[in-house]
Amino acid sequence: SVLVSSASMAADLTVVSWGGAYTKSQVEAYHKPWMAKTSKSIVSEDYGGGIAEIKAQVESGNVTWDVVDVELSDAIRACDEGLLETIDHSTLPAAPDGTPATEDFLPGTLHDCAVANIVWSSVYAYDSSKTRNWNTPTTMADFFNTKAFPGKRGMRKSPKVTMEFALIADGVPVSEVYDVLGTEEGVARAFAKLDTIKDDVIWVSAGSDTPQLLADGEVIMGATYNGRLFALIEEQKQPVGMIWDGQVMDLDGWIIPTGLSPERQARALDYIMFATDTTRLADQAAYISYGPARASSAPLVGKHAELGIEMGPHMPTAPENLKRAFLMNYDFWADYRDDLDAKFQAWLAK
């Protein structure tokens, strides 16, 4: 197929993303229809995230990537460093009812150099085969309640998300989490809450670790990415329940590195405009449980392409799941990451 060919072939467009089921969802929803519409070819390449490779290409004057899917925090950093083209949001396609893209994309999803495509979340899940004797957990506070829900917890070995979860469990309203975490008292409060479960936590580093611990019965609850849990529950049929309360939402988006010829730059922009229209973003949700970044896409989200189940309820952006959700604050973590990393490591070592 023309789809994923070797880079030695002169592709009309090189689109770079994260591989696996995620890239597959983009190939089906974006690449194939764009190629059919334009008669142009796409080479799909995988990478591991970050901005090092983009920076190296731009600085060497040899830019081989046309469009890259990056985490929004990286898009902001690369944009600040002058590595990316700015994207005029007024050129993005309007919603079917005529609502301009600038009003249709969810708040915080459009940036100077990036157009968001998906919303994904950090949530927690529980082993439902072991919860027969309990009431089922429903809130973030339940994750921290080892009396009512005894057993091990799986958590990412990082202050990011972990500290937000602790404050939400301790009763901080989602709208105030970063205000509180930006104070010495707030940091102490988060660690005090984490102290209550510290002896019961298995710390993990990879996204696949917590689902594996749940599947193996090593933990009773675990915090991880919603798409991984969807696969665990719906594709692998594991007895696991997912809790959306206090979900921390994050974003990926498309960027264009600087240094492309005007022709390639125009083609890259054409692809982004196509791939982020209302229909295309809804189409991607047929392959993976990450929410479209546009409000008008939500009603169009249908069934999983292979499993035949309705995908709407599995999206971070489903109205029912948004009740106590909040968006990762990139600026906060840019400012405080080093400091909180050091404090987190010191706390772990205690």
C-alpha positions as CSV (number, residue, x, y, z in Angstrom):
1,S,0.0,0.0,0.0
2,V,1.1,3.6,-0.5
3,L,0.3,4.2,3.1
4,V,3.4,3.3,5.0
5,S,6.2,3.1,2.6
6,S,9.9,3.5,3.1
7,A,11.1,7.0,3.6
8,S,13.4,6.6,0.5
9,M,10.3,6.9,-1.6
10,A,9.5,10.5,-2.4
11,A,6.4,11.0,-0.3
12,D,4.3,14.0,-0.7
13,L,3.8,14.3,3.1
14,T,5.6,12.8,6.1
15,V,3.3,12.6,9.1
16,V,4.9,11.7,12.5
17,S,3.1,10.2,15.5
18,W,3.3,7.7,18.4
19,G,2.8,4.4,16.6
20,G,0.6,1.5,17.7
21,A,-3.2,1.7,18.0
22,Y,-3.0,5.5,18.1
23,T,-1.2,5.9,14.7
24,K,-3.6,3.3,13.3
25,S,-6.6,5.4,14.3
26,Q,-5.0,8.4,12.5
27,V,-4.2,6.3,9.4
28,E,-7.8,5.2,9.1
29,A,-9.5,8.5,10.0
30,Y,-7.1,11.0,8.5
31,H,-4.4,9.6,6.2
32,K,-6.5,7.4,3.9
33,P,-9.3,9.9,3.3
34,W,-6.8,12.8,2.7
35,M,-4.8,10.7,0.2
36,A,-8.1,9.8,-1.6
37,K,-9.1,13.4,-1.7
38,T,-5.7,14.9,-2.8
39,S,-4.1,11.9,-4.8
40,K,-1.0,12.6,-2.7
41,S,0.9,10.0,-0.7
42,I,1.7,10.0,3.0
43,V,4.6,8.3,4.7
44,S,3.8,7.6,8.4
45,E,6.7,7.6,10.8
46,D,6.8,6.8,14.5
47,Y,8.7,8.7,17.3
48,G,8.9,8.7,21.1
49,G,7.7,12.2,21.7
50,G,9.6,15.4,22.9
51,I,11.1,18.1,20.7
52,A,14.8,17.0,20.3
53,E,14.4,15.5,16.8
54,I,12.4,18.5,15.6
55,K,15.0,20.8,17.0
56,A,17.8,18.9,15.3
57,Q,16.1,19.0,11.9
58,V,15.3,22.7,12.1
59,E,18.8,23.6,13.3
60,S,20.6,21.5,10.6
61,G,18.4,23.0,7.9
62,N,17.3,19.5,6.9
63,V,13.6,19.2,7.9
64,T,12.2,15.8,6.7
65,W,9.0,15.9,8.9
66,D,6.1,17.9,7.6
67,V,3.5,17.3,10.3
68,V,4.1,16.0,13.9
69,D,1.7,14.9,16.6
70,V,3.0,16.3,19.9
71,E,1.9,16.7,23.5
72,L,0.6,20.2,23.9
73,S,3.2,21.1,26.5
74,D,6.0,20.2,24.0
75,A,4.2,22.3,21.3
76,I,4.2,25.3,23.6
77,R,7.9,24.8,24.3
78,A,8.9,24.3,20.7
79,C,6.9,27.3,19.7
80,D,8.6,29.5,22.2
81,E,12.0,28.3,20.8
82,G,11.0,29.3,17.3
83,L,11.0,25.8,16.0
84,L,7.4,25.8,14.7
85,E,5.3,27.6,12.2
86,T,2.4,29.7,13.6
87,I,-1.0,28.5,12.5
88,D,-3.8,31.0,11.7
89,H,-6.8,29.6,13.5
90,S,-9.2,31.6,11.3
91,T,-8.2,29.3,8.4
92,L,-9.4,26.1,10.2
93,P,-12.7,24.7,8.9
94,A,-15.9,25.8,10.6
95,A,-18.3,23.4,12.3
96,P,-21.1,22.0,10.1
97,D,-23.5,24.6,11.6
98,G,-21.1,27.4,10.7
99,T,-19.6,28.0,14.2
100,P,-16.1,29.3,13.6
101,A,-13.3,26.8,14.6
102,T,-12.1,29.3,17.2
103,E,-15.3,28.9,19.1
104,D,-15.8,25.2,18.3
105,F,-12.5,23.8,19.6
106,L,-12.7,23.2,23.3
107,P,-11.1,25.9,25.6
108,G,-7.3,25.7,25.7
109,T,-7.0,23.4,22.7
110,L,-5.8,26.0,20.1
111,H,-2.3,27.4,20.5
112,D,-0.2,29.7,18.3
113,C,1.7,26.8,16.7
114,A,-0.6,23.9,17.4
115,V,-4.1,22.6,16.7
116,A,-5.3,20.0,19.2
117,N,-6.7,16.7,17.9
118,I,-7.4,14.6,20.9
119,V,-8.2,15.0,24.6
120,W,-6.8,12.1,26.8
121,S,-7.0,11.6,30.5
122,S,-5.3,10.3,33.6
123,V,-7.9,8.4,35.6
124,Y,-8.0,5.5,38.0
125,A,-9.5,2.1,37.8
126,Y,-10.3,-0.7,40.2
127,D,-10.4,-4.6,40.1
128,S,-14.2,-5.3,40.0
129,S,-13.6,-9.0,40.7
130,K,-12.5,-8.0,44.2
131,T,-15.0,-5.4,44.9
132,R,-18.0,-7.7,45.5
133,N,-17.6,-7.2,49.3
134,W,-17.5,-3.4,49.0
135,N,-19.6,-0.6,47.7
136,T,-18.0,0.3,44.4
137,P,-15.6,3.2,44.5
138,T,-17.0,6.4,42.8
139,T,-14.7,9.3,43.8
140,M,-11.1,10.3,43.9
141,A,-11.3,10.2,47.7
142,D,-12.1,6.5,47.5
143,F,-8.7,5.8,45.8
144,F,-7.1,7.2,49.0
145,N,-9.5,5.4,51.4
146,T,-7.6,2.2,52.4
147,K,-10.0,1.4,55.2
148,A,-13.1,1.1,53.0
149,F,-11.1,-0.2,50.0
150,P,-8.1,-2.2,51.3
151,G,-5.3,-3.3,48.9
152,K,-2.4,-2.1,46.8
153,R,-2.6,0.9,44.5
154,G,-0.6,1.4,41.3
155,M,0.6,5.0,40.7
156,R,3.0,6.7,38.3
157,K,6.3,7.6,40.0
158,S,5.9,11.3,39.3
159,P,4.6,14.4,41.1
160,K,2.6,15.3,37.9
161,V,-1.0,14.1,38.2
162,T,-0.2,12.3,41.5
163,M,-0.2,15.6,43.5
164,E,-3.3,16.9,41.7
165,F,-5.1,13.6,42.6
166,A,-4.1,13.9,46.2
167,L,-5.5,17.4,46.5
168,I,-8.8,16.5,44.8
169,A,-9.1,13.5,47.2
170,D,-8.5,15.9,50.1
171,G,-11.4,18.1,49.0
172,V,-9.8,20.8,46.9
173,P,-12.3,22.0,44.2
174,V,-10.9,21.2,40.7
175,S,-10.9,24.9,39.8
176,E,-8.5,25.7,42.7
177,V,-6.0,22.7,42.4
178,Y,-3.2,24.7,40.9
179,D,-3.7,27.7,43.1
180,V,-3.3,25.5,46.1
181,L,-0.4,23.4,44.7
182,G,1.4,26.7,44.0
183,T,1.8,27.3,47.7
184,E,4.1,25.6,50.3
185,E,1.0,24.7,52.4
186,G,-0.7,23.1,49.4
187,V,2.4,21.0,48.6
188,A,2.5,19.9,52.2
189,R,-1.2,19.1,52.1
190,A,-0.7,16.9,49.0
191,F,2.1,15.0,50.6
192,A,0.1,14.6,53.8
193,K,-2.7,13.0,51.8
194,L,-0.2,10.8,49.9
195,D,1.3,9.7,53.3
196,T,-2.1,8.0,54.0
197,I,-1.6,5.5,51.1
198,K,2.2,5.5,50.8
199,D,2.7,2.0,52.3
200,D,0.1,0.6,49.8
201,V,1.5,2.1,46.6
202,I,3.4,0.2,43.9
203,W,5.2,2.9,41.9
204,V,5.4,2.5,38.1
205,S,7.0,4.3,35.2
206,A,5.5,3.0,31.9
207,G,2.0,3.6,30.7
208,S,1.5,-0.2,30.3
209,D,2.5,-1.0,33.9
210,T,-0.7,-0.2,35.8
211,P,-3.0,-2.0,33.4
212,Q,-0.7,-5.0,33.7
213,L,-0.8,-4.8,37.5
214,L,-4.6,-4.7,37.5
215,A,-4.8,-7.6,35.0
216,D,-2.4,-9.7,37.2
217,G,-4.4,-8.9,40.4
218,E,-1.3,-7.2,41.9
219,V,-3.2,-4.0,42.7
220,I,-6.8,-3.3,43.7
221,M,-6.7,0.1,42.1
222,G,-4.4,1.9,39.7
223,A,-4.0,5.3,38.1
224,T,-3.2,5.5,34.3
225,Y,-4.4,6.7,30.9
226,N,-8.0,6.2,29.9
227,G,-7.1,4.7,26.5
228,R,-5.0,2.0,28.1
229,L,-7.9,1.2,30.4
230,F,-10.4,1.1,27.6
231,A,-8.2,-1.6,25.9
232,L,-8.0,-3.5,29.2
233,I,-11.8,-3.4,29.8
234,E,-13.3,-3.6,26.3
235,E,-10.7,-5.4,24.2
236,Q,-9.2,-7.7,26.8
237,K,-12.4,-8.1,28.8
238,Q,-10.7,-7.8,32.1
239,P,-12.9,-7.3,35.2
240,V,-11.9,-3.6,35.7
241,G,-14.0,-0.5,36.4
242,M,-13.0,3.0,35.5
243,I,-13.6,6.1,37.6
244,W,-13.7,9.5,35.9
245,D,-14.1,11.6,39.0
246,G,-11.2,14.2,39.2
247,Q,-9.8,13.1,35.8
248,V,-6.8,15.2,34.6
249,M,-7.2,16.0,31.0
250,D,-4.3,16.4,28.6
251,L,-4.0,17.2,24.9
252,D,-2.1,16.2,21.7
253,G,-2.0,18.4,18.6
254,W,-0.5,18.8,15.2
255,I,2.4,21.1,14.5
256,I,4.5,22.1,11.4
257,P,8.3,22.5,11.9
258,T,9.9,25.6,10.5
259,G,12.1,25.4,7.4
260,L,9.8,23.6,5.0
261,S,9.5,24.9,1.4
262,P,6.4,27.0,0.8
263,E,4.9,24.2,-1.2
264,R,5.4,21.6,1.6
265,Q,4.3,24.1,4.2
266,A,1.0,24.7,2.3
267,R,0.5,20.9,2.0
268,A,1.1,20.3,5.7
269,L,-1.4,23.0,6.5
270,D,-3.9,21.5,4.1
271,Y,-3.5,18.1,5.9
272,I,-4.0,19.7,9.3
273,M,-7.1,21.6,8.2
274,F,-8.6,18.3,6.8
275,A,-7.6,16.2,9.8
276,T,-9.1,18.5,12.3
277,D,-12.5,19.1,10.8
278,T,-15.6,18.0,12.7
279,T,-16.1,14.7,10.9
280,R,-12.5,13.5,10.8
281,L,-12.0,14.1,14.6
282,A,-15.2,12.1,15.3
283,D,-14.1,9.4,12.9
284,Q,-10.9,8.8,14.8
285,A,-12.9,8.0,17.9
286,A,-14.1,4.8,16.2
287,Y,-10.7,3.4,16.8
288,I,-9.5,4.7,20.1
289,S,-11.1,6.2,23.2
290,Y,-9.6,9.6,23.1
291,G,-12.0,12.5,22.8
292,P,-12.2,14.8,19.8
293,A,-10.9,18.4,20.5
294,R,-14.0,20.0,18.9
295,A,-17.4,20.4,20.5
296,S,-19.2,19.7,17.2
297,S,-17.5,16.3,16.9
298,A,-19.0,14.8,20.1
299,P,-22.5,14.1,18.8
300,L,-21.0,12.4,15.7
301,V,-18.9,9.9,17.7
302,G,-20.4,6.5,16.9
303,K,-19.4,2.9,17.4
304,H,-16.0,1.3,17.7
305,A,-15.0,0.1,14.2
306,E,-14.2,-3.4,15.3
307,L,-16.0,-4.0,18.7
308,G,-19.3,-2.3,17.7
309,I,-19.7,-0.7,21.0
310,E,-20.9,3.0,21.4
311,M,-17.7,5.1,21.9
312,G,-19.4,8.3,23.2
313,P,-19.5,7.2,26.9
314,H,-15.9,6.2,26.8
315,M,-14.6,9.6,25.9
316,P,-13.0,11.9,28.4
317,T,-15.1,14.7,26.8
318,A,-18.4,12.9,27.3
319,P,-20.6,15.3,29.4
320,E,-21.1,12.6,32.1
321,N,-17.3,12.2,32.5
322,L,-16.6,16.0,32.6
323,K,-18.3,16.7,35.9
324,R,-15.1,17.1,38.0
325,A,-12.6,17.1,35.2
326,F,-9.9,19.6,34.7
327,L,-7.2,20.4,32.2
328,M,-3.5,19.9,32.9
329,N,-1.9,23.3,33.6
330,Y,1.2,23.3,31.4
331,D,2.4,26.7,32.6
332,F,2.2,25.6,36.2
333,W,4.3,22.5,35.5
334,A,6.8,24.5,33.4
335,D,7.4,26.7,36.4
336,Y,7.3,24.2,39.2
337,R,8.4,20.8,37.7
338,D,12.0,20.8,38.9
339,D,11.1,22.0,42.4
340,L,8.3,19.5,42.8
341,D,10.3,16.6,41.3
342,A,13.0,17.2,43.9
343,K,10.4,17.4,46.7
344,F,8.7,14.2,45.4
345,Q,11.9,12.3,45.3
346,A,12.8,13.4,48.8
347,W,9.3,12.4,50.0
348,L,9.7,8.9,48.4
349,A,13.0,8.4,50.1
350,K,11.6,9.1,53.6
